[in-house]
Amino acid sequence: MKIKKKKATVSKKLVALKSEEAMIAGIIEGSPEGVGVAVIRLECGCRKMAAVDIKGDAASKVIIYCDSAESICDKCKEDNGTFARVTEEFIHWVEPEPDGATQTKIEAKVLGTRPTH
């Protein structure tokens, strides 16, 4: 039996959920140099977020949390939300958004690149 691995989804269509918006706002408020917030959703339901600056460097600490939970799951406590468990990732841009070329560079630096085949 073949086991299918979940592939991370990178899409400009991904947007912050209502439950993520308050956390994003708080991160941006504490990161004046931030141009966006990287949002990484894990298969367990936990989320990792951090502000990024115009160079694609971290503009805040990485925050890991789980909606409606007092703490992150045991798996995230063990592996700190490893890349292998990422299901979706995107950057929530702050207005005014950087131009398209700058966004692409930041996304590649922060989220990495993948073959498109």
C-alpha positions, -999 to 999 in steps of 0.1 A, spaced: 0 0 0 14 34 -10 13 62 15 6 96 1 25 124 16 7 157 20 23 184 -1 26 219 12 5 244 -7 19 278 -17 -6 300 -33 -15 336 -35 -50 325 -30 -43 314 6 -55 340 31 -56 343 68 -85 327 86 -106 348 110 -89 329 139 -54 339 126 -61 376 120 -58 387 156 -25 369 160 -12 385 127 -23 420 139 -5 415 171 27 404 154 26 433 130 19 458 158 51 445 176 71 445 144 71 480 128 97 470 102 75 440 91 60 440 56 42 408 61 37 378 83 47 343 73 18 319 82 27 282 83 -1 257 90 8 223 103 -11 190 98 -18 189 136 -37 222 135 -9 243 151 3 274 133 37 290 131 40 328 124 66 354 122 69 389 107 93 394 78 110 425 67 116 439 32 148 418 29 130 386 38 146 384 72 127 377 105 113 409 120 98 391 150 102 359 170 86 328 156 53 322 174 38 287 174 2 283 187 -29 263 183 -64 278 180 -87 271 210 -60 253 229 -40 262 260 -8 251 244 7 236 213 3 199 206 28 173 220 42 167 185 51 204 180 66 204 215 89 175 203 98 187 169 90 225 170 66 221 140 90 205 115 88 213 78 77 177 70 44 184 87 36 217 69 3 216 49 0 252 38 22 283 39 19 319 27 27 354 36 0 378 47 12 411 33 8 445 51 -6 475 32 10 489 12 22 456 -2 57 453 -17 57 450 -55 53 416 -71 90 410 -77 99 418 -41 71 396 -28 85 367 -49 120 372 -35 108 374 0 85 343 -4 115 323 -19 137 333 10 112 327 38 92 298 25 116 282 0 111 272 -36 97 241 -51 98 226 -86 67 233 -106 60 201 -125 
